[in-house]
Amino acid sequence: MALVEGCRHSLEISVPVDEVESETGRVTADVQKRAKLPGFRPGKAPASIIRKQFSGEIRKKVLESLIPKYLQQQFETDNLSVVGQPEIADVHFHDGEPLRFTAQFEVVPTIELEVYKGIEVPYHDPQVTDEDIEKRLAELRDQKAQYVNIDPRPLENGDYAVVGLESLSGVEGDPVKQEEMVLEIGGAETLAPFTENLRGLSPGDEKDFDVAYPENFGGSGRLAGKTVRFHATVKGLRKKDLPELNEEFAQDLGDYRSVDELREAVRRSIFGQREFEAQQEAKGKIVDKLVEMHDFPVPEFYVERQIKNRVEQSLRAMAGQGLDPRTLNLDWEKIKESQRDKAVSEVKASLLLGRISEREAIGATRDEVYKEVERQARQNREPVAAVQMRFEKDGTMGRIASHIQTEKTLNFLFEHARKTAEG
């Protein structure tokens, strides 16, 4: 008998007496071969004594053999796609009687697809202006700039000061110490207290001053929201020397014969980047609409796994900011619960995309998977064959194929969407 509630199923299974006795006999014979009992040569103790002396072990092995076998048979008979590990309960196992047990488990839900082609989504191709191109060229020149030492004089806006910096108070743990750092006086990336306190100083001067860091300061997690007292030593003065925008500069950046060729390459680069971002946003909206259109239960196993993934991402983000989550006194149960709705939506989206890819016969080809393996091998400077072998062993190949399939399905949905002008 089967009970169904959403993705949760319950099966009551009975194994015939003759099957139970046959398996018990086989297990008993196996134990008998290696049993060592006083008064009997190895393998010669009577089966009746073996069953009595090793009843716990025999029972365990019989259950471990018969329960998965008959459970799998029932799954195949009922055409169930099971998620996670079934929970076994109410085991009835007595001599001369059938083996009976209950299995509770989750299954992948049946999804009846609504119309998924022609979904309306706001989208238009991005525009690239001359101003955008000039701004990117200015950034490229800035990246190639050289910083030239100049004769000592008082610092003023636009100068680049070479500063030695050490925290005196306000920081937990080891002090912040920089032997030599370059700060642009009055620059957008320079915190105002540094500009105000360093401006007017000359190389060789020293000064102590306080810097109040904003709560959202991302440079170092342990400085965010703190007021730190620093001792600063001005060690030098530099100016930024920008390269001229000419053919030499264009050729230095790549295989460009002229500044016009460089400008066109920059335009294509900006367009490609913006097009990718705009399409990603549109694809996200398509998936959101698909989730809204389809109402179906999702396995709790998948939801819990996705919540775990999201929490682990948060932990990695904190670590990247220099924060130790163990010191923050976080309520993890509340954090997990706060991630639940988003996790459910993500699981639904994944199941829907999988169902659509199945309907449309979208999958990753061998070549596509191999190219990604090759790319990762090149990136890590490892032999392709070694990376492929490792990926096949640890399951990464399957994850790569799944990712490619998802991306191809999203591209399919975007291509078949009805794009409308954004308001």
MOCORVEN-V159532 format. One record per residue. RES is the residue in three letters. OMEGA is omega in radians with two decimals (999 if undefined). NEAR is the number of other ideal C-beta (glycine too) atoms within 8 Angstrom. D_CENTER is the distance of its C-alpha to the mean C-alpha in Angstrom with 1 decimal. Layout:
RES OMEGA NEAR D_CENTER
RES OMEGA NEAR D_CENTER
This chain:
MET -3.12 4 40.3
ALA 3.03 8 36.9
LEU -3.08 6 35.7
VAL 3.06 7 32.9
GLU -3.05 5 31.1
GLY 3.10 6 28.1
CYS -3.07 12 25.7
ARG 3.12 10 27.6
HIS 3.05 13 30.3
SER 3.13 10 33.1
LEU 2.99 11 35.4
GLU -3.02 10 38.6
ILE 3.12 11 39.5
SER 3.10 7 42.8
VAL -3.08 10 43.5
PRO -3.10 7 47.2
VAL -3.08 8 49.5
ASP 3.09 6 50.4
GLU 3.14 10 46.8
VAL -3.10 15 46.3
GLU 3.12 8 49.6
SER -3.14 8 48.8
GLU 3.10 11 45.5
THR 3.11 11 47.1
GLY -3.14 9 49.8
ARG -3.14 8 47.5
VAL 3.14 12 45.5
THR 3.13 13 48.8
ALA 3.13 9 50.1
ASP 3.11 9 47.1
VAL -3.11 13 47.5
GLN -3.10 11 51.2
LYS -3.04 8 50.9
ARG -3.13 8 49.3
ALA 3.07 12 50.8
LYS -3.13 4 53.2
LEU 3.12 8 55.7
PRO 3.09 3 59.0
GLY -3.13 3 62.0
PHE 3.03 8 60.1
ARG -3.14 4 59.3
PRO 3.11 8 55.6
GLY -3.06 8 54.8
LYS 3.12 5 58.2
ALA -3.13 10 57.5
PRO -3.12 5 58.3
ALA -3.12 9 55.4
SER 3.13 6 56.7
ILE 3.11 10 56.3
ILE -3.12 14 52.8
ARG -3.12 11 51.7
LYS -3.06 7 53.0
GLN -3.05 9 51.9
PHE -3.06 11 48.4
SER -3.12 8 47.8
GLY -3.13 6 44.5
GLU -3.14 8 43.0
ILE 3.13 14 44.5
ARG -3.11 9 43.2
LYS -3.08 8 39.6
LYS 3.11 11 39.7
VAL 3.13 14 41.3
LEU 3.14 11 38.7
GLU 3.13 8 35.8
SER -2.99 10 37.4
LEU -3.06 13 38.6
ILE 3.12 12 36.0
PRO -3.10 8 33.1
LYS -3.09 8 35.6
TYR 3.07 10 37.1
LEU 3.14 12 33.9
GLN 3.10 8 32.4
GLN -3.13 8 35.8
GLN 3.09 11 35.6
PHE -3.11 9 32.0
GLU 3.12 7 33.3
THR -3.11 6 36.5
ASP -3.14 7 34.7
ASN -3.11 5 32.0
LEU 3.06 8 29.2
SER -2.97 6 25.5
VAL 3.13 9 24.6
VAL 3.08 11 21.2
GLY -3.07 8 20.7
GLN 3.11 4 23.8
PRO 3.06 9 27.1
GLU -3.11 7 29.0
ILE -3.12 8 32.6
ALA 3.06 8 35.4
ASP -3.13 7 39.2
VAL 3.12 9 40.0
HIS -3.02 9 43.8
PHE -3.11 10 45.0
HIS -3.14 5 48.8
ASP 3.05 3 51.4
GLY -3.13 4 53.0
GLU 3.06 9 50.5
PRO 2.99 9 47.4
LEU 3.12 15 44.0
ARG 3.09 11 42.3
PHE 3.10 12 38.9
THR 3.09 10 36.4
ALA 3.05 13 32.8
GLN -3.05 9 30.3
PHE 3.08 13 26.9
GLU 3.11 11 24.6
VAL 3.02 11 24.5
VAL -3.07 7 22.5
PRO 3.00 11 24.4
THR -3.09 4 26.8
ILE 3.05 9 25.9
GLU -3.05 6 28.8
LEU 2.95 10 27.6
GLU 3.11 6 29.2
VAL -3.09 5 29.9
TYR 3.03 8 26.7
LYS 3.10 6 28.5
GLY 3.08 7 30.0
ILE -3.10 12 27.7
GLU -3.13 6 28.8
VAL 3.10 13 26.4
PRO 3.11 10 27.4
TYR 2.90 10 27.0
HIS 3.14 8 29.2
ASP -3.10 5 28.9
PRO 3.09 8 28.3
GLN 3.06 4 31.3
VAL -3.10 9 31.7
THR 3.05 6 34.8
ASP 3.14 5 36.9
GLU 3.10 6 35.9
ASP -3.11 9 32.2
ILE -3.13 13 33.3
GLU 3.12 8 35.5
LYS 3.13 8 32.8
ARG 3.10 11 30.5
LEU 3.10 12 33.5
ALA 3.10 8 34.2
GLU 3.12 8 30.7
LEU 3.09 10 31.3
ARG 3.14 12 34.7
ASP 3.12 9 33.2
GLN -3.11 6 30.8
LYS -3.09 11 33.8
ALA 3.03 10 36.0
GLN -3.12 6 38.0
TYR -3.01 10 39.0
VAL 3.08 7 42.7
ASN 3.07 6 44.6
ILE -3.08 7 47.4
ASP -3.11 4 50.4
PRO 3.03 6 50.0
ARG 3.12 7 50.6
PRO -3.12 7 49.3
LEU 3.08 13 45.7
GLU -3.12 8 45.3
ASN -3.13 7 42.6
GLY 3.09 6 41.0
ASP 3.04 11 41.6
TYR -3.07 12 39.0
ALA 3.01 15 39.8
VAL -2.96 12 39.0
VAL 2.93 14 38.5
GLY -2.99 10 38.3
LEU 3.07 12 36.6
GLU 3.12 10 36.5
SER 3.11 12 35.8
LEU 3.13 9 38.8
SER 3.07 6 37.4
GLY -3.13 9 34.7
VAL 3.08 12 31.8
GLU 3.11 3 30.9
GLY -3.10 4 30.9
ASP 3.12 5 31.7
PRO 3.02 7 33.2
VAL -3.09 12 31.5
LYS 3.07 8 33.3
GLN -3.14 9 33.3
GLU -3.09 4 36.2
GLU 3.07 8 35.9
MET -3.11 8 33.8
VAL 3.13 10 34.7
LEU 3.05 12 34.9
GLU 3.14 11 36.2
ILE -3.12 15 38.9
GLY -3.12 8 38.4
GLY -3.11 8 35.1
ALA -3.11 3 32.4
GLU -3.11 4 29.9
THR 3.12 11 32.5
LEU -3.04 7 32.8
ALA -3.12 6 36.3
PRO 3.09 10 37.7
PHE 3.12 10 37.3
THR -3.06 14 39.1
GLU -3.07 7 41.8
ASN -3.13 10 42.5
LEU -3.12 15 42.4
ARG -3.13 12 44.3
GLY 3.09 6 47.9
LEU 3.10 11 47.3
SER 3.07 10 48.4
PRO -3.07 9 47.2
GLY 3.14 5 48.3
ASP 3.09 8 48.1
GLU -3.13 7 46.1
LYS 3.01 9 45.0
ASP 3.12 8 43.3
PHE -3.12 9 41.5
ASP 3.05 9 38.9
VAL 3.09 11 35.6
ALA -3.12 7 33.9
TYR 3.10 11 30.2
PRO -3.12 7 28.6
GLU -3.08 5 26.3
ASN -3.13 5 23.4
PHE -3.05 10 24.1
GLY -3.10 6 20.9
GLY 3.11 4 22.6
SER -3.08 9 22.7
GLY -3.06 9 21.5
ARG 3.09 10 24.7
LEU -3.08 11 26.9
ALA 3.09 13 25.6
GLY -3.09 6 28.5
LYS 2.95 10 30.9
THR -3.01 8 34.3
VAL 3.06 13 34.8
ARG -3.10 12 38.1
PHE 2.89 13 38.1
HIS -3.07 10 40.7
ALA 3.06 13 40.6
THR 3.09 9 42.7
VAL -3.06 16 43.1
LYS -3.13 8 43.3
GLY -3.10 8 43.7
LEU -3.11 16 43.7
ARG 3.00 13 42.1
LYS 3.14 9 42.1
LYS 3.13 9 39.6
ASP -3.09 8 41.1
LEU 3.08 8 39.5
PRO 3.10 9 40.1
GLU 3.09 6 42.2
LEU -3.09 7 40.7
ASN -3.09 7 42.8
GLU 3.13 8 42.8
GLU 3.11 7 42.2
PHE 3.14 14 39.1
ALA -3.13 14 37.9
GLN 3.12 10 38.6
ASP -3.13 7 36.9
LEU -3.10 9 33.6
GLY -3.07 7 33.9
ASP 3.14 4 36.2
TYR -3.09 11 37.7
ARG -3.10 7 41.4
SER 3.09 8 41.8
VAL 3.13 11 40.3
ASP 3.09 6 40.4
GLU 3.11 10 38.2
LEU 3.13 14 35.7
ARG -3.14 10 35.8
GLU 3.10 8 35.1
ALA 3.11 10 32.1
VAL 3.12 12 30.8
ARG 3.14 10 31.4
ARG -3.13 8 29.6
SER 3.13 9 26.6
ILE -3.14 12 26.5
PHE -3.13 10 27.1
GLY 3.14 8 24.3
GLN -3.11 8 21.7
ARG 3.11 10 23.1
GLU 3.12 10 23.3
PHE -3.11 8 19.7
GLU -3.13 8 18.7
ALA 3.13 12 21.5
GLN 3.09 10 20.5
GLN 3.12 8 16.8
GLU 3.13 8 18.4
ALA 3.11 14 20.9
LYS 3.09 11 18.5
GLY 3.14 8 16.7
LYS 3.09 10 20.3
ILE -3.13 14 21.2
VAL 3.11 13 18.5
ASP 3.13 9 19.5
LYS 3.10 10 23.1
LEU 3.14 13 22.4
VAL 3.12 11 20.9
GLU -3.07 6 24.0
MET -3.01 6 26.3
HIS 3.11 12 25.3
ASP 3.12 2 26.1
PHE 3.14 10 25.2
PRO 3.09 6 24.1
VAL -3.14 12 20.6
PRO 3.11 14 20.3
GLU 3.12 9 19.7
PHE 3.13 9 17.9
TYR -3.11 12 15.1
VAL -3.14 13 15.1
GLU 3.14 8 15.1
ARG -3.14 8 12.1
GLN 3.07 12 10.1
ILE 3.11 12 11.7
LYS 3.12 8 10.7
ASN -3.12 8 7.0
ARG 3.12 11 7.9
VAL 3.12 12 10.4
GLU 3.07 8 8.4
GLN 3.12 8 6.5
SER 3.13 9 10.2
LEU 3.12 9 11.6
ARG 3.12 8 9.8
ALA 3.11 8 11.1
MET -3.14 12 14.4
ALA 3.12 10 14.7
GLY 3.11 6 14.3
GLN 3.12 10 17.2
GLY -3.13 7 19.2
LEU 3.05 10 19.2
ASP -3.08 7 19.6
PRO -3.11 9 18.5
ARG -3.12 4 21.4
THR -3.02 6 23.9
LEU 3.11 8 22.9
ASN -3.09 3 24.3
LEU 3.06 6 21.5
ASP -3.02 5 22.2
TRP 3.11 7 19.1
GLU 3.10 6 20.8
LYS 3.14 7 21.2
ILE 3.13 11 17.6
LYS -3.12 10 16.4
GLU 3.14 7 19.1
SER -3.14 6 18.2
GLN -2.95 11 14.8
ARG -3.08 10 16.6
ASP -3.14 6 17.9
LYS 3.13 8 14.7
ALA 3.12 12 13.1
VAL 3.13 11 16.3
SER -3.13 10 16.1
GLU 3.10 9 12.7
VAL 3.11 13 14.1
LYS 3.14 12 17.3
ALA -3.13 11 15.8
SER 3.14 10 14.1
LEU 3.13 14 17.5
LEU 3.13 14 19.5
LEU 3.08 12 18.0
GLY -3.14 9 18.5
ARG 3.14 10 22.0
ILE 3.13 14 22.8
SER 3.08 14 21.7
GLU -3.14 7 24.0
ARG -3.06 7 26.8
GLU -3.13 8 26.6
ALA 3.10 6 26.1
ILE 3.13 9 23.1
GLY 3.11 8 21.3
ALA 3.08 10 20.1
THR 3.12 6 23.1
ARG -3.12 5 23.6
ASP -3.14 6 24.1
GLU 3.12 9 20.9
VAL -3.10 13 18.9
TYR 3.14 9 21.3
LYS 3.12 8 20.9
GLU 3.07 10 17.1
VAL 3.14 14 17.9
GLU -3.14 9 20.7
ARG -3.13 8 18.7
GLN 3.11 9 16.3
ALA 3.11 14 19.5
ARG -3.11 7 21.2
GLN -3.12 6 18.6
ASN 3.13 7 18.7
ARG 3.10 5 22.5
GLU 3.06 7 22.6
PRO -3.10 6 24.9
VAL -3.10 9 23.4
ALA -3.14 6 25.1
ALA 3.13 9 23.7
VAL 3.14 13 20.1
GLN -3.14 12 20.8
MET 3.13 8 22.4
ARG -3.13 9 19.6
PHE 3.12 12 17.0
GLU -3.09 8 19.6
LYS -3.04 6 20.1
ASP 3.07 6 16.6
GLY -3.12 7 15.4
THR 3.13 9 13.3
MET 3.12 11 16.0
GLY 3.14 7 15.4
ARG 3.09 8 11.7
ILE 3.14 13 12.9
ALA 3.14 11 15.7
SER 3.13 9 13.9
HIS 3.13 8 11.7
ILE 3.12 12 15.1
GLN 3.13 13 16.8
THR -3.13 11 14.7
GLU 3.14 8 15.3
LYS 3.12 12 18.9
THR 3.09 13 19.3
LEU 3.09 12 18.2
ASN 3.11 8 20.6
PHE -3.13 11 23.2
LEU 3.14 16 23.0
PHE -3.14 12 23.2
GLU -3.08 6 26.1
HIS 3.13 8 27.9
ALA 3.05 13 27.3
ARG -3.07 7 30.3
LYS 3.11 8 29.5
THR 3.12 8 31.6
ALA 3.11 5 32.4
GLU -3.13 6 30.5
GLY 999 3 32.8
